[in-house]
Amino acid sequence: MTALPPPGDLLPLEEQAYRQLRRALVEGTFAPGAKLSLRRMAAALGTSPMPVRAALRRLAAEQALDITSSGSAIVPRLTRAAFLELSEVRAALEPLALRMAAPHIDTATLATLGQLLEGQAAARSSGRPDDFLQLDREFLFSLYRRAEAPLLVGMIESLWLRRGPLFWEARWMLVGRPAELAHRHAQILQALRQGDGASAARELESEIRDATDFLLKQMRFAGEPDTPREVQPLLRPGT
């Protein structure tokens, strides 16, 4: 099993387990359909089953896991309709967070964003999809947290929690289309350097919709056969 992220310091065991498992789900550590047994998760986290059980139930309440009658947790596979809904909500909320963040982005933040883009380019060229996607998350959430809107950022984090397992399957697909993603991020950064939060938000919305359309064509979702099918792209504003 892929190593889980380290725990936070001086937190109750249940909270440590919850945060580690939540982060692992966001990062696509577990495959859709994977069974997360109490014993294995407790061993991986170095704790007893009790805090892990509580953490798994919290994540199930957030619809990030399904709990079986035996108490094990299953990583759900998204349906096509659920993925489309998540993407539509992302396309509304994440550009909003970026517009709210733009007035608070300073020179130091811009420098950090530039370094993250350089790291993404290195991860792409060396074929490290997990690092590539981690840097993508860091780039975006570095922006969202500058919005000083904890409710909005919490909603966005919940969306990423639901869609995270998709990236266990999609990471090689996404790192294989780097030119478009790198271009969008560079355009976002350039707009922010010019103080144009509205343009940056439009670039972000286009990025979300383009990535969604790409995955709709490439991925097999819950309940679908292996054979290719015609897909309905994510609706664009004004269509």
C-alpha positions as CSV (number, residue, x, y, z in Angstrom):
1,M,0.0,0.0,0.0
2,T,1.2,3.5,-0.8
3,A,2.6,5.3,2.3
4,L,0.2,7.5,4.1
5,P,1.0,11.2,4.8
6,P,2.5,11.9,8.2
7,P,0.3,12.9,11.1
8,G,0.0,16.3,12.6
9,D,1.7,17.1,15.9
10,L,-0.1,17.1,19.2
11,L,-3.5,16.2,17.8
12,P,-6.0,13.6,19.2
13,L,-5.5,10.2,17.6
14,E,-8.8,10.3,15.9
15,E,-8.1,13.7,14.3
16,Q,-4.6,12.5,13.2
17,A,-6.2,9.4,11.6
18,Y,-8.9,11.5,10.0
19,R,-6.5,14.1,8.5
20,Q,-4.1,11.4,7.2
21,L,-6.8,9.4,5.5
22,R,-8.5,12.5,4.2
23,R,-5.3,13.7,2.6
24,A,-4.6,10.3,1.2
25,L,-8.0,10.3,-0.5
26,V,-7.6,13.8,-1.9
27,E,-4.2,12.8,-3.3
28,G,-5.6,9.7,-5.0
29,T,-3.6,7.2,-2.8
30,F,-6.4,4.6,-2.9
31,A,-7.9,3.1,-6.1
32,P,-11.6,3.3,-6.6
33,G,-13.1,0.1,-5.2
34,A,-10.3,-0.4,-2.7
35,K,-11.3,-1.9,0.7
36,L,-9.8,0.0,3.7
37,S,-10.0,-2.5,6.5
38,L,-9.7,-1.3,10.1
39,R,-6.7,-3.5,10.9
40,R,-4.7,-2.6,7.8
41,M,-5.4,1.1,8.2
42,A,-4.6,1.0,11.9
43,A,-1.3,-0.7,11.1
44,A,-0.4,1.8,8.4
45,L,-1.2,4.7,10.7
46,G,0.6,3.2,13.7
47,T,-2.5,3.4,16.0
48,S,-5.3,1.2,17.3
49,P,-8.5,0.5,15.3
50,M,-10.7,2.7,17.5
51,P,-9.5,6.1,16.1
52,V,-9.4,4.7,12.6
53,R,-13.0,3.5,12.9
54,A,-14.1,7.0,13.9
55,A,-12.1,8.6,11.1
56,L,-13.6,6.3,8.5
57,R,-17.1,7.1,9.7
58,R,-16.4,10.8,9.5
59,L,-15.2,10.4,5.9
60,A,-18.2,8.3,5.1
61,A,-20.4,11.1,6.4
62,E,-18.6,13.4,3.9
63,Q,-19.5,10.9,1.1
64,A,-15.8,10.2,0.6
65,L,-16.2,6.5,1.6
66,D,-18.9,3.8,1.7
67,I,-19.1,1.7,4.9
68,T,-20.0,-2.0,4.5
69,S,-22.0,-4.1,7.0
70,S,-18.8,-5.6,8.3
71,G,-17.4,-2.1,9.2
72,S,-14.9,-1.9,6.3
73,A,-14.7,1.2,4.2
74,I,-14.8,1.1,0.4
75,V,-13.4,3.8,-1.8
76,P,-16.3,4.7,-4.2
77,R,-16.0,5.0,-7.9
78,L,-17.7,8.1,-9.3
79,T,-20.5,7.8,-11.8
80,R,-20.3,10.0,-14.9
81,A,-23.2,12.1,-13.6
82,A,-21.5,12.6,-10.3
83,F,-18.2,13.6,-12.0
84,L,-20.1,16.1,-14.2
85,E,-21.8,17.6,-11.2
86,L,-18.6,17.9,-9.2
87,S,-16.9,19.6,-12.2
88,E,-19.8,22.0,-12.7
89,V,-19.6,23.1,-9.0
90,R,-15.8,23.4,-9.2
91,A,-16.1,25.6,-12.3
92,A,-18.3,27.9,-10.3
93,L,-16.6,27.9,-6.9
94,E,-12.9,27.8,-7.8
95,P,-12.8,30.8,-10.1
96,L,-14.8,32.7,-7.4
97,A,-12.1,31.8,-4.9
98,L,-9.4,33.0,-7.3
99,R,-11.2,36.3,-7.9
100,M,-11.5,36.9,-4.1
101,A,-7.8,35.9,-3.6
102,A,-6.4,38.2,-6.3
103,P,-6.3,41.4,-4.2
104,H,-4.4,39.6,-1.5
105,I,-1.7,38.0,-3.7
106,D,1.7,39.6,-3.0
107,T,5.1,39.4,-4.5
108,A,6.2,36.5,-2.3
109,T,3.1,34.5,-3.3
110,L,3.8,35.1,-7.0
111,A,7.3,33.9,-6.5
112,T,6.1,30.7,-4.8
113,L,3.6,30.1,-7.6
114,G,6.4,30.5,-10.2
115,Q,8.5,27.9,-8.3
116,L,5.6,25.5,-8.3
117,L,5.2,25.8,-12.0
118,E,8.9,25.0,-12.4
119,G,8.5,22.0,-10.2
120,Q,5.5,20.8,-12.3
121,A,7.6,21.1,-15.5
122,A,10.4,19.0,-13.9
123,A,7.9,16.4,-12.7
124,R,6.3,16.2,-16.1
125,S,9.6,15.8,-18.0
126,S,10.8,13.1,-15.7
127,G,7.5,11.1,-15.7
128,R,6.5,11.6,-12.1
129,P,2.7,12.0,-12.3
130,D,2.1,11.9,-8.5
131,D,4.5,14.8,-8.0
132,F,3.0,16.6,-11.0
133,L,-0.5,16.4,-9.5
134,Q,0.6,17.3,-6.0
135,L,2.2,20.5,-7.3
136,D,-1.0,21.2,-9.2
137,R,-2.9,21.0,-6.0
138,E,-0.4,23.2,-4.2
139,F,-0.5,25.8,-6.9
140,L,-4.3,26.1,-6.8
141,F,-4.8,25.9,-3.1
142,S,-2.0,28.4,-2.5
143,L,-4.3,30.8,-4.4
144,Y,-7.6,29.7,-2.9
145,R,-6.3,30.2,0.7
146,R,-5.4,33.8,-0.1
147,A,-9.1,34.5,-0.6
148,E,-9.5,34.6,3.2
149,A,-12.8,32.8,2.8
150,P,-12.6,29.6,4.9
151,L,-16.2,28.6,4.2
152,L,-15.6,28.7,0.4
153,V,-12.2,27.0,0.7
154,G,-13.8,24.3,2.8
155,M,-16.4,23.6,0.1
156,I,-13.7,23.4,-2.5
157,E,-11.7,20.9,-0.3
158,S,-14.8,18.8,0.0
159,L,-15.1,18.6,-3.8
160,W,-11.5,17.6,-4.1
161,L,-12.1,14.9,-1.5
162,R,-14.9,13.4,-3.5
163,R,-12.9,13.4,-6.8
164,G,-9.5,12.4,-5.4
165,P,-9.7,8.6,-6.1
166,L,-10.3,9.4,-9.7
167,F,-6.7,10.5,-9.9
168,W,-5.5,7.1,-9.0
169,E,-6.6,6.0,-12.5
170,A,-6.2,9.4,-14.3
171,R,-2.8,10.5,-13.2
172,W,-0.9,9.1,-16.2
173,M,-3.6,10.5,-18.5
174,L,-3.3,14.0,-17.0
175,V,0.5,14.1,-17.0
176,G,0.3,13.0,-20.7
177,R,-1.5,16.2,-21.6
178,P,0.9,18.7,-19.9
179,A,1.1,21.4,-22.5
180,E,-2.5,22.6,-22.0
181,L,-2.3,22.4,-18.2
182,A,1.0,24.1,-18.0
183,H,-0.2,26.8,-20.4
184,R,-3.3,27.5,-18.4
185,H,-1.3,27.8,-15.1
186,A,1.2,30.1,-16.8
187,Q,-1.6,32.3,-18.1
188,I,-3.2,32.4,-14.6
189,L,0.1,33.5,-13.1
190,Q,0.7,36.1,-15.8
191,A,-2.7,37.6,-15.2
192,L,-2.1,37.7,-11.5
193,R,1.2,39.5,-12.0
194,Q,-0.7,42.1,-14.0
195,G,-3.3,42.5,-11.2
196,D,-6.0,41.0,-13.4
197,G,-8.0,38.6,-11.2
198,A,-10.9,38.4,-13.6
199,S,-8.7,37.1,-16.5
200,A,-7.0,34.7,-14.1
201,A,-10.4,33.4,-13.0
202,R,-11.5,32.9,-16.6
203,E,-8.3,30.9,-17.4
204,L,-9.0,28.7,-14.4
205,E,-12.6,28.0,-15.4
206,S,-11.4,27.1,-18.9
207,E,-8.8,24.8,-17.4
208,I,-11.4,23.0,-15.2
209,R,-13.7,22.5,-18.2
210,D,-11.0,21.4,-20.6
211,A,-9.7,18.8,-18.1
212,T,-13.2,17.6,-17.5
213,D,-13.9,17.1,-21.2
214,F,-10.6,15.3,-21.6
215,L,-11.4,12.9,-18.7
216,L,-15.0,12.3,-19.9
217,K,-13.5,11.0,-23.2
218,Q,-10.8,8.9,-21.5
219,M,-12.2,7.5,-18.3
220,R,-14.6,4.6,-17.6
221,F,-16.9,5.6,-14.8
222,A,-19.0,3.5,-12.4
223,G,-21.6,1.2,-14.1
224,E,-20.1,1.7,-17.6
225,P,-18.9,-1.0,-19.9
226,D,-15.3,-1.1,-21.2
227,T,-16.3,-0.2,-24.7
228,P,-15.9,3.4,-25.8
229,R,-19.0,5.6,-25.8
230,E,-20.0,9.0,-27.1
231,V,-19.8,11.5,-24.3
232,Q,-21.5,14.8,-23.5
233,P,-19.0,17.5,-22.8
234,L,-19.2,19.9,-19.8
235,L,-21.5,22.7,-20.7
236,R,-19.8,26.1,-21.4
237,P,-21.3,29.4,-20.4
238,G,-23.7,30.6,-23.0
239,T,-24.2,27.1,-24.6
